[in-house]
Amino acid sequence: MLAGTELRAGVGKRSEDPPVYLKEVTMVLLWVLVALLLLFAIVGGVAISKFLFFVLIVAGILALVGLFTRAA
């Protein structure tokens, strides 16, 4: 070490900011991830809704079958 220099927290070479193009690439990637998340949420919501509707129909049919077989 050089004479008269001290190692203290926060003193010394400051880290440089990342280049502008790196920030732009990061923002584009974040927006792509947000768009994919929205797409998956919409597709998943439609798929779950169709599945729940199918379960509702099956439950209704089973309820009707149970009602008519018990009455006989």
DSSP file (Angstrom, degrees, kcal/mol; ACC not computed):
  #  RESIDUE AA STRUCTURE BP1 BP2  ACC     N-H-->O    O-->H-N    N-H-->O    O-->H-N    TCO  KAPPA ALPHA  PHI   PSI    X-CA   Y-CA   Z-CA
    1    1 A M              0   0    0      0, 0.0     2,-0.2     0, 0.0     3,-0.1   0.000 360.0 360.0 360.0 155.9    0.0    0.0    0.0
    2    2 A L    >   -     0   0    0      1,-0.1     3,-1.5     2,-0.0     2,-0.2  -0.515 360.0 -96.6 -78.8 149.7    1.0    3.6   -0.5
    3    3 A A  T 3  S+     0   0    0      1,-0.2    -1,-0.1    -2,-0.2     3,-0.1  -0.452 107.4  19.6 -67.0 133.3    2.0    5.6    2.5
    4    4 A G  T 3  S+     0   0    0      1,-0.3     2,-0.4    -2,-0.2    -1,-0.2   0.433  92.9 121.0  90.3  -0.7   -0.8    7.6    3.9
    5    5 A T    <   -     0   0    0     -3,-1.5     2,-0.4     2,-0.0    -1,-0.3  -0.778  42.6-163.4 -97.9 142.7   -3.7    5.7    2.3
    6    6 A E        -     0   0    0     -2,-0.4     2,-0.8    -3,-0.1    -4,-0.0  -0.909  19.0-129.8-122.4 149.9   -6.3    4.1    4.5
    7    7 A L        +     0   0    0     -2,-0.4     2,-0.3     5,-0.0     5,-0.1  -0.877  41.6 159.8 -99.0 110.3   -8.9    1.5    3.7
    8    8 A R    >   -     0   0    0     -2,-0.8     3,-1.7     3,-0.3     2,-0.2  -0.931  47.0 -93.5-128.4 154.1  -12.3    2.7    4.8
    9    9 A A  T 3  S+     0   0    0     -2,-0.3     3,-0.1     1,-0.3    -2,-0.0  -0.445 111.0  14.5 -65.7 133.8  -15.7    1.7    3.8
   10   10 A G  T 3  S+     0   0    0      1,-0.2     2,-0.4    -2,-0.2    -1,-0.3   0.424 104.3 105.3  84.5  -1.9  -17.1    3.9    1.1
   11   11 A V    <   +     0   0    0     -3,-1.7     2,-0.3     2,-0.0    -3,-0.3  -0.916  58.6  40.7-113.5 138.0  -13.7    5.3    0.1
   12   12 A G  S    S+     0   0    0     -2,-0.4     2,-0.3    -3,-0.1    -5,-0.0  -0.903  99.7   1.9 130.2-158.6  -11.9    4.3   -2.9
   13   13 A K        -     0   0    0     -2,-0.3     2,-0.3     1,-0.1    -3,-0.1  -0.477  68.5-136.7 -69.7 125.6  -12.7    3.5   -6.5
   14   14 A R        -     0   0    0     -2,-0.3     2,-0.2     1,-0.1    -1,-0.1  -0.632  21.2-111.6 -83.1 137.5  -16.4    4.0   -7.2
   15   15 A S        -     0   0    0     -2,-0.3     2,-0.2     1,-0.1    -1,-0.1  -0.468  36.3-121.9 -68.3 139.3  -18.1    1.3   -9.2
   16   16 A E        -     0   0    0     -2,-0.2    -1,-0.1     1,-0.1    -3,-0.0  -0.487  24.1-104.3 -83.0 151.9  -19.1    2.7  -12.6
   17   17 A D        -     0   0    0     -2,-0.2    -1,-0.1     1,-0.1     3,-0.1  -0.418  44.1 -99.5 -69.2 148.7  -22.7    2.7  -13.8
   18   18 A P        -     0   0    0      0, 0.0    -1,-0.1     0, 0.0     5,-0.1  -0.331  50.7 -87.4 -65.8 154.8  -23.6    0.1  -16.4
   19   19 A P     >  -     0   0    0      0, 0.0     4,-1.4     0, 0.0     3,-0.4  -0.168  34.9-113.9 -60.7 157.7  -23.7    1.3  -20.0
   20   20 A V  H  > S+     0   0    0      1,-0.2     4,-2.2     2,-0.2     3,-0.2   0.884 114.5  57.4 -62.0 -40.9  -26.9    2.8  -21.3
   21   21 A Y  H  > S+     0   0    0      1,-0.2     4,-2.5     2,-0.2    -1,-0.2   0.837 102.8  55.5 -63.2 -30.7  -27.4    0.0  -23.9
   22   22 A L  H  > S+     0   0    0     -3,-0.4     4,-2.2     2,-0.2    -1,-0.2   0.892 107.4  48.7 -68.1 -38.5  -27.3   -2.6  -21.0
   23   23 A K  H  X S+     0   0    0     -4,-1.4     4,-2.4    -3,-0.2    -2,-0.2   0.900 111.7  50.0 -65.2 -40.2  -30.1   -0.7  -19.2
   24   24 A E  H  X S+     0   0    0     -4,-2.2     4,-2.4     2,-0.2    -2,-0.2   0.918 110.7  48.5 -65.3 -43.2  -32.2   -0.6  -22.5
   25   25 A V  H  X S+     0   0    0     -4,-2.5     4,-2.5     1,-0.2    -1,-0.2   0.903 111.2  51.3 -62.7 -40.6  -31.7   -4.4  -23.0
   26   26 A T  H  X S+     0   0    0     -4,-2.2     4,-2.3     1,-0.2    -2,-0.2   0.913 110.1  48.8 -63.2 -42.8  -32.7   -5.0  -19.5
   27   27 A M  H  X S+     0   0    0     -4,-2.4     4,-2.4     2,-0.2    -2,-0.2   0.903 110.9  50.1 -64.7 -40.6  -35.9   -3.0  -19.8
   28   28 A V  H  X S+     0   0    0     -4,-2.4     4,-2.3     1,-0.2    -2,-0.2   0.926 111.2  49.0 -63.4 -43.6  -36.8   -4.7  -23.1
   29   29 A L  H  X S+     0   0    0     -4,-2.5     4,-2.4     1,-0.2    -2,-0.2   0.890 110.1  51.5 -63.4 -38.7  -36.3   -8.1  -21.5
   30   30 A L  H  X S+     0   0    0     -4,-2.3     4,-2.3     2,-0.2    -1,-0.2   0.915 110.3  48.4 -63.7 -42.1  -38.4   -7.1  -18.5
   31   31 A W  H  X S+     0   0    0     -4,-2.4     4,-2.5     2,-0.2    -2,-0.2   0.878 110.2  51.8 -66.9 -36.1  -41.2   -5.9  -20.8
   32   32 A V  H  X S+     0   0    0     -4,-2.3     4,-2.5     2,-0.2    -2,-0.2   0.919 110.4  48.9 -64.1 -42.5  -41.0   -9.2  -22.8
   33   33 A L  H  X S+     0   0    0     -4,-2.4     4,-2.4     2,-0.2    -2,-0.2   0.892 110.9  50.1 -64.1 -39.0  -41.3  -11.1  -19.5
   34   34 A V  H  X S+     0   0    0     -4,-2.3     4,-2.4     2,-0.2    -2,-0.2   0.919 111.1  49.1 -64.1 -43.2  -44.3   -9.0  -18.5
   35   35 A A  H  X S+     0   0    0     -4,-2.5     4,-2.5     2,-0.2    -2,-0.2   0.911 112.1  48.1 -63.3 -42.5  -46.0   -9.7  -21.8
   36   36 A L  H  X S+     0   0    0     -4,-2.5     4,-2.9     2,-0.2     5,-0.2   0.900 110.3  52.3 -64.6 -39.9  -45.3  -13.4  -21.5
   37   37 A L  H  X S+     0   0    0     -4,-2.4     4,-2.2     2,-0.2    -2,-0.2   0.918 111.0  46.9 -61.8 -43.7  -46.7  -13.4  -18.0
   38   38 A L  H  X S+     0   0    0     -4,-2.4     4,-2.5     2,-0.2    -2,-0.2   0.916 112.3  50.4 -63.8 -42.6  -49.9  -11.7  -19.2
   39   39 A L  H  X S+     0   0    0     -4,-2.5     4,-2.7     1,-0.2     5,-0.3   0.936 112.4  46.0 -60.9 -47.2  -50.2  -14.1  -22.1
   40   40 A F  H  X S+     0   0    0     -4,-2.9     4,-2.7     1,-0.2     5,-0.2   0.866 111.7  52.8 -64.4 -35.6  -49.8  -17.1  -19.8
   41   41 A A  H  X S+     0   0    0     -4,-2.2     4,-2.3    -5,-0.2    -1,-0.2   0.915 112.3  44.3 -66.2 -42.2  -52.3  -15.6  -17.3
   42   42 A I  H  X S+     0   0    0     -4,-2.5     4,-2.3     2,-0.2    -2,-0.2   0.945 117.3  44.1 -68.1 -47.7  -54.9  -15.1  -20.0
   43   43 A V  H  X S+     0   0    0     -4,-2.7     4,-2.5     1,-0.2    -2,-0.2   0.914 115.8  48.3 -63.7 -42.7  -54.4  -18.5  -21.6
   44   44 A G  H  X S+     0   0    0     -4,-2.7     4,-2.8    -5,-0.3     5,-0.2   0.892 110.2  52.0 -64.6 -39.6  -54.3  -20.2  -18.2
   45   45 A G  H  X S+     0   0    0     -4,-2.3     4,-2.4    -5,-0.2    -2,-0.2   0.909 111.2  46.7 -63.2 -42.2  -57.4  -18.4  -17.0
   46   46 A V  H  X S+     0   0    0     -4,-2.3     4,-2.4     2,-0.2    -2,-0.2   0.921 113.8  48.5 -65.1 -43.3  -59.3  -19.5  -20.1
   47   47 A A  H  X S+     0   0    0     -4,-2.5     4,-2.3     1,-0.2    -2,-0.2   0.914 113.3  46.4 -64.6 -42.6  -58.1  -23.1  -19.7
   48   48 A I  H  X S+     0   0    0     -4,-2.8     4,-3.1     2,-0.2     5,-0.2   0.897 111.1  52.8 -67.1 -38.8  -59.0  -23.2  -16.0
   49   49 A S  H  X S+     0   0    0     -4,-2.4     4,-2.4    -5,-0.2    -2,-0.2   0.919 110.8  46.8 -62.3 -42.8  -62.4  -21.6  -16.8
   50   50 A K  H  X S+     0   0    0     -4,-2.4     4,-2.3     2,-0.2    -1,-0.2   0.910 113.4  49.2 -65.2 -40.5  -63.1  -24.3  -19.4
   51   51 A F  H  X S+     0   0    0     -4,-2.3     4,-2.5     2,-0.2    -2,-0.2   0.921 111.9  47.9 -63.9 -43.5  -62.0  -27.0  -17.0
   52   52 A L  H  X S+     0   0    0     -4,-3.1     4,-2.3     2,-0.2    -2,-0.2   0.877 110.9  51.5 -66.2 -36.2  -64.2  -25.6  -14.2
   53   53 A F  H  X S+     0   0    0     -4,-2.4     4,-2.3    -5,-0.2    -1,-0.2   0.907 110.0  49.8 -64.8 -40.3  -67.1  -25.5  -16.5
   54   54 A F  H  X S+     0   0    0     -4,-2.3     4,-2.6     2,-0.2    -2,-0.2   0.911 110.5  49.7 -62.3 -42.9  -66.5  -29.1  -17.5
   55   55 A V  H  X S+     0   0    0     -4,-2.5     4,-2.7     1,-0.2    -2,-0.2   0.891 109.7  52.1 -63.4 -38.7  -66.3  -30.0  -13.8
   56   56 A L  H  X S+     0   0    0     -4,-2.3     4,-2.3     2,-0.2    -2,-0.2   0.915 110.6  47.3 -63.4 -43.0  -69.6  -28.2  -13.2
   57   57 A I  H  X S+     0   0    0     -4,-2.3     4,-2.6     2,-0.2    -2,-0.2   0.931 113.4  47.9 -63.6 -46.0  -71.3  -30.1  -16.1
   58   58 A V  H  X S+     0   0    0     -4,-2.6     4,-2.6     1,-0.2    -2,-0.2   0.914 112.3  49.6 -61.9 -42.8  -70.0  -33.4  -14.8
   59   59 A A  H  X S+     0   0    0     -4,-2.7     4,-2.2     1,-0.2    -1,-0.2   0.892 111.2  49.8 -63.8 -39.1  -71.1  -32.6  -11.2
   60   60 A G  H  X S+     0   0    0     -4,-2.3     4,-2.3     2,-0.2    -2,-0.2   0.916 111.4  48.0 -65.1 -43.4  -74.6  -31.6  -12.6
   61   61 A I  H  X S+     0   0    0     -4,-2.6     4,-2.8     2,-0.2     5,-0.2   0.924 112.8  48.5 -63.6 -44.4  -74.9  -34.9  -14.5
   62   62 A L  H  X S+     0   0    0     -4,-2.6     4,-2.7     1,-0.2    -1,-0.2   0.887 110.6  51.5 -63.6 -37.8  -73.8  -36.9  -11.5
   63   63 A A  H  X S+     0   0    0     -4,-2.2     4,-2.2    -5,-0.2    -1,-0.2   0.913 111.9  46.4 -64.8 -41.8  -76.3  -35.1   -9.3
   64   64 A L  H  X S+     0   0    0     -4,-2.3     4,-2.6     2,-0.2     5,-0.2   0.910 113.0  49.2 -66.9 -41.9  -79.1  -35.8  -11.8
   65   65 A V  H  X S+     0   0    0     -4,-2.8     4,-2.4     1,-0.2     5,-0.2   0.929 113.0  47.7 -62.2 -44.0  -78.1  -39.5  -12.1
   66   66 A G  H  X S+     0   0    0     -4,-2.7     4,-1.5    -5,-0.2    -2,-0.2   0.885 111.8  50.6 -63.2 -38.4  -78.0  -39.7   -8.3
   67   67 A L  H  X S+     0   0    0     -4,-2.2     4,-1.5     1,-0.2    -2,-0.2   0.925 114.8  42.0 -65.9 -45.1  -81.3  -38.0   -8.0
   68   68 A F  H  X S+     0   0    0     -4,-2.6     4,-1.0     1,-0.2    -2,-0.2   0.847 113.8  50.5 -75.8 -32.4  -83.1  -40.3  -10.5
   69   69 A T  H  < S+     0   0    0     -4,-2.4    -1,-0.2    -5,-0.2    -2,-0.2   0.813 111.1  49.4 -75.8 -26.7  -81.5  -43.5   -9.3
   70   70 A R  H  < S+     0   0    0     -4,-1.5    -1,-0.2    -5,-0.2    -2,-0.2   0.839 107.9  53.9 -76.3 -33.7  -82.4  -42.8   -5.7
   71   71 A A  H  <        0   0    0     -4,-1.5    -1,-0.2     1,-0.2    -2,-0.2   0.751 360.0 360.0 -72.8 -22.6  -86.0  -42.1   -6.6
   72   72 A A     <        0   0    0     -4,-1.0    -1,-0.2    -5,-0.1    -2,-0.1   0.479 360.0 360.0 -78.2 360.0  -86.5  -45.3   -8.5
